[in-house]
Amino acid sequence: MSPILTKTLAEIYLKQGHLKEAYEIYQALSKKDPNDQEIQKRLNELRACIEQPSIEKTPPFFHTREEKIRFLKKWLENIQKRKKRRIKI
């Protein structure tokens, strides 16, 4: 069963750091509706991120400051958990 391609699914991939998957979904959506400016904007943003080599692999797009803070806190939590596992070994 193939997934239903939507902007929402693309945003989920994007927030999880799966830039290429998000880009592919936006490409498919663009073929269906080439006049959608929001889709074209996202495609351009993602293309720039994918083509540009970058050390940082976190999602570059956040709608609000709180969203960014939540993401970074979760990231820090995961780092701290990994550190604790290494210490126990």
C-alpha positions in Angstrom: 0.0 0.0 0.0 1.5 3.3 -1.0 1.1 6.4 1.3 -1.3 9.2 0.4 0.9 12.1 -0.5 -0.1 15.3 1.3 1.5 18.5 2.5 1.0 17.2 6.0 2.9 14.0 5.3 5.7 16.1 3.8 5.9 18.3 6.8 6.1 15.3 9.1 9.0 14.0 7.2 10.6 17.4 7.3 10.2 17.8 11.0 11.8 14.4 11.5 14.8 15.4 9.4 14.0 13.4 6.3 14.6 16.2 3.8 14.8 14.0 0.7 11.5 12.2 1.4 9.8 15.6 2.1 11.2 16.9 -1.2 10.0 13.9 -3.1 6.5 14.3 -1.8 6.5 18.1 -2.6 7.7 17.2 -6.1 4.8 14.8 -6.6 2.3 17.4 -5.3 3.8 20.0 -7.6 3.1 17.8 -10.6 -0.5 17.6 -9.5 -0.8 21.3 -8.8 2.0 23.3 -10.4 0.4 26.7 -9.5 0.4 26.1 -5.7 2.8 28.8 -4.5 3.2 27.1 -1.0 4.4 23.9 -2.6 6.8 25.8 -4.9 8.2 27.7 -2.0 8.9 24.5 0.0 10.4 22.8 -3.0 12.9 25.7 -3.4 13.7 25.7 0.3 14.3 22.0 0.4 16.3 22.0 -2.8 18.6 24.6 -1.3 19.1 22.5 1.8 19.6 19.2 0.0 22.1 20.6 -2.6 24.0 22.5 0.0 26.3 20.3 2.1 25.7 20.8 5.7 26.9 19.4 9.0 23.6 20.1 10.6 20.9 17.5 9.7 18.0 18.9 11.9 14.9 20.1 10.2 15.5 23.7 9.2 11.9 24.8 9.2 9.9 25.6 12.3 6.6 27.5 12.4 7.0 28.9 15.8 9.8 29.5 18.4 8.1 27.1 20.8 8.3 24.4 18.1 12.0 24.9 17.8 12.5 24.9 21.5 10.5 21.7 21.9 12.6 20.0 19.2 15.9 21.1 20.7 14.8 19.9 24.2 13.9 16.5 22.8 17.2 16.4 21.0 19.1 17.2 24.2 17.1 14.6 26.1 18.2 11.9 23.6 21.8 13.0 23.8 21.7 12.7 27.6 20.1 9.3 27.4 22.9 8.1 25.1 25.5 9.4 27.5 24.0 7.5 30.4 24.0 4.3 28.4 27.7 4.7 27.5 28.6 5.3 31.2 26.9 2.1 32.3 28.7 -0.1 29.8 
